Amino acid sequence: MTKRTSAKYKLDRRMGENIWGRPKSPVNRREYGPGQHGQRRKGKLSDFGTQLRAKQKLKGYYGDLTEKQFRRIYAEAERVKGDTGENLIGLLERRLDAVIYRAKFVPTVFAARQFVNHGHVTVNGARVNIPSYRVKEGDVIAIRDKSKQLAIVLEAVGLAERDVPDYMEVDHSKMTATFVRTPSLGDVPYPVQMEPNLVVEFYAKN
């Protein structure tokens, strides 16, 4: 098992939830946390613990972003008019790696980051290799011709466990996706409950 896969599964077990809804998640087999004391860890969380957990879960879902990256996105969500929690979700979903994952061009968020890094993706015809690149409504994201037959792409398109959300229009025959609109929390197909309101509370106090 690769270091990255191991970290992924550890996050699932630490949260006690199958965060990405994957069939192979260890939580499907055992619901306690990782480590020798994992089975004894169940206890009532304090408000701080609940808020921290909500933040770690959301941050982890998008490929385990660093605290610095996540805090920067949060600060931006706070500056924009409207509900900070909803703004946060919208900004996270506009990341290019998240769009590639949602479009089912790759099987995992982690693979999406690597896929973009390796230059397999274009936005409005121009190659973009920055996973955090923020797409805009109406942008057309495409897989480059030489990358369309990669095994990872063909495998992802055939996955039955995920559907493409309705804020994107995807054509798997051409390997293109149009980002139609910025979603709100209720639009995003998270396999587990995400609570951006608790993330807002966490940063308000810390």
C-alpha positions in Angstrom: 0.0 0.0 0.0 1.4 3.4 -0.9 2.0 6.1 1.7 -0.8 8.2 0.2 -3.3 5.3 0.2 -2.4 4.5 3.8 -2.9 8.1 4.8 -6.2 8.2 3.0 -7.5 5.1 4.9 -6.2 6.4 8.2 -8.3 9.6 7.7 -11.4 7.4 7.1 -10.7 5.4 10.3 -9.8 8.5 12.4 -13.2 10.0 11.5 -15.0 6.7 11.7 -16.7 7.5 8.4 -16.2 6.5 4.8 -15.5 10.1 3.7 -15.3 9.4 0.0 -17.9 6.6 -0.1 -15.3 4.1 -1.5 -16.1 0.3 -1.4 -12.6 -0.4 -0.1 -12.7 1.9 2.9 -11.5 0.1 6.1 -14.5 1.7 7.9 -16.7 -0.7 6.0 -15.0 -3.4 8.0 -14.2 -1.8 11.4 -15.5 1.5 12.7 -12.9 2.2 15.3 -9.9 4.6 14.8 -6.4 3.7 13.8 -3.6 2.8 16.3 -3.5 0.5 19.3 -6.0 2.6 21.3 -8.4 3.0 18.4 -11.1 0.9 20.0 -11.1 2.8 23.2 -11.3 6.3 21.7 -15.1 6.6 21.4 -16.2 9.4 23.8 -18.3 12.5 23.7 -16.5 15.3 21.9 -16.4 18.8 23.3 -17.7 21.7 21.2 -14.1 22.4 20.2 -13.6 18.7 19.3 -16.7 18.6 17.2 -15.7 21.8 15.3 -12.1 20.5 14.8 -13.4 17.2 13.5 -15.7 19.0 11.0 -12.7 21.1 9.8 -10.4 18.0 9.5 -13.1 16.1 7.6 -13.8 18.8 5.1 -10.1 19.6 4.7 -9.3 15.9 4.3 -12.0 15.3 1.8 -10.4 17.7 -0.7 -7.2 15.7 -0.8 -5.9 16.5 2.7 -5.2 20.2 2.0 -2.6 21.7 4.3 -3.8 23.9 7.1 -2.3 26.9 5.4 -4.1 26.3 2.1 -7.4 25.6 3.9 -7.1 28.7 6.1 -6.4 30.8 3.0 -9.5 29.5 1.3 -11.5 30.1 4.5 -10.3 33.7 4.7 -11.5 34.3 1.2 -14.9 32.8 1.9 -15.2 35.1 4.9 -14.5 38.2 2.7 -17.1 37.4 0.1 -20.6 38.6 0.7 -23.1 35.9 1.9 -22.9 32.9 4.1 -19.3 32.0 4.9 -19.9 28.3 5.1 -21.7 28.2 1.8 -19.0 30.4 0.3 -16.3 27.9 1.6 -18.0 25.0 -0.1 -18.3 26.9 -3.4 -14.6 27.9 -3.4 -13.5 24.3 -2.6 -15.7 22.9 -5.4 -14.2 25.4 -7.9 -10.7 24.0 -7.4 -9.6 22.4 -10.7 -8.7 19.1 -9.0 -12.2 18.9 -7.4 -13.8 19.6 -10.8 -11.7 16.8 -12.4 -12.9 14.4 -9.6 -16.5 15.5 -9.8 -16.5 15.0 -13.6 -15.4 11.3 -13.0 -12.3 11.8 -15.1 -10.3 10.1 -12.3 -11.3 7.8 -9.4 -10.1 9.8 -6.4 -9.4 13.4 -5.3 -5.8 12.5 -4.7 -5.5 11.1 -8.3 -7.1 14.3 -9.6 -4.4 16.5 -8.0 -1.6 14.3 -9.6 -3.5 14.2 -12.9 -3.6 18.0 -13.1 0.0 18.3 -11.9 1.1 16.1 -14.8 -0.4 18.3 -17.4 -3.3 16.2 -18.6 -5.9 18.9 -18.4 -6.9 22.0 -20.3 -9.2 24.9 -19.3 -10.8 26.7 -22.2 -8.2 25.2 -24.5 -5.1 26.2 -22.5 -3.1 23.7 -20.5 -3.3 24.2 -16.7 -1.2 22.1 -14.3 -2.2 23.9 -11.0 -4.6 21.8 -8.9 -5.8 24.8 -6.9 -6.6 26.7 -10.1 -10.1 28.2 -9.6 -12.5 27.5 -12.4 -15.3 30.0 -13.3 -18.9 29.4 -14.3 -18.9 28.6 -18.1 -15.3 27.3 -18.1 -14.8 24.2 -20.3 -12.4 21.7 -18.8 -11.0 18.9 -21.0 -8.7 16.0 -21.0 -5.9 16.4 -23.5 -6.1 14.0 -26.5 -3.0 12.0 -25.6 -4.3 11.4 -22.1 -7.9 10.2 -22.9 -7.0 6.5 -23.1 -5.1 6.4 -19.9 -6.2 3.5 -17.7 -7.0 5.7 -14.7 -9.4 7.7 -16.9 -11.1 4.7 -18.4 -11.5 3.1 -15.0 -13.0 6.3 -13.4 -15.6 6.8 -16.2 -16.9 3.3 -15.5 -17.3 3.7 -11.7 -20.8 3.1 -10.6 -20.3 4.5 -7.1 -20.4 8.2 -8.1 -22.7 10.3 -10.3 -21.8 13.6 -11.9 -23.5 16.5 -10.0 -26.0 18.7 -11.9 -23.9 21.8 -11.6 -21.6 20.3 -14.2 -22.3 19.2 -17.8 -20.0 16.3 -18.7 -19.5 14.5 -22.0 -17.4 11.4 -21.4 -17.3 10.6 -25.1 -15.3 13.8 -25.7 -13.8 13.9 -22.2 -15.0 17.5 -21.6 -16.8 19.1 -18.7 -18.5 22.5 -18.4 -18.7 24.1 -15.0 -22.2 25.4 -15.1 -22.6 27.1 -11.7 -21.1 27.3 -8.3 -22.9 24.8 -6.0 -24.3 25.4 -2.6 -23.8 22.8 0.2 -27.0 21.0 -0.7 -25.9 20.5 -4.3 -22.7 18.7 -3.5 -22.8 14.9 -3.4 -20.8 14.3 -0.2 -21.1 10.6 0.9 -21.0 11.9 4.5 -22.5 14.9 6.2 -20.2 18.0 5.9 -20.8 20.8 8.4 -19.1 24.0 7.2 -21.1 26.0 9.8 -18.9 24.2 12.5 -15.8 25.1 10.5 -16.9 28.7 10.7 -17.4 28.4 14.4 -14.0 26.8 14.8 -12.1 29.6 13.0 -14.2 32.3 14.8 -12.9 31.0 18.2 -9.3 30.0 17.2 
